[in-house]
Amino acid sequence: MNDTVDKLVIFLAKRDGIDKLVKTFQYVSKLVHWHAEATSPDIANRFKQWEVASGLSRKAFRTGRFLTGFNAIRRSPGSSPGFRFLSVLANAGEMVYFFFDHFLWLSRIGTLDAKLAKKMSFISAFGESFGYIFFIIADFIIIKEGIRAERKLVSSKEDSKEVKDNIRKIRADRIMRFMAVAANIADLIIGLAEIEPNPFCNHTVTLGISGLVSAWAGWYRNWPS
């Protein structure tokens, strides 16, 4: 019990940890609002206010987050020039997302002209979606490389502690990569709902489930080991 509490404290001390918690509030309240709208308008309205407040607070909390994109682009980790190029594209898209998200937040709270909100939301969502496509491709490349490396280690039939540790690390990394892919696909659906509205992506259930998948996958990835 104490270990769980300690991990929760560490998790909530991270910016990403707080973001995933508030994102959970945001999308749970979205689903509750949708479910209660026809039968309990008062309750639905309260949850709608919680959803809006959670969304705005997340935007405020991410102030300056786009700067991490500069650092990621500068480092551009990767085993090949092609992978580094994917990394640059992915982080550039995310940087655009976080940068224009500032203006979206300011327009929605009334500091800037409210008419800017729609345009800023489109640009932000486009950058987000663009980046997520390349993050997903990059993660699948790393997963494929990891599977190849694991098979090589298994085929060597070595039974040393080092080999076992390497296999365990590869498998643990693969789980994290799949969590990242799940989160990015979910966020991509949310971004597409803003870029090109359609019945599937814009349905409340689709958005709600996508938001929770993204939040909980991020929760898993950021939870202290």
Disulfide bonds with the S-S distance in Angstrom:
none
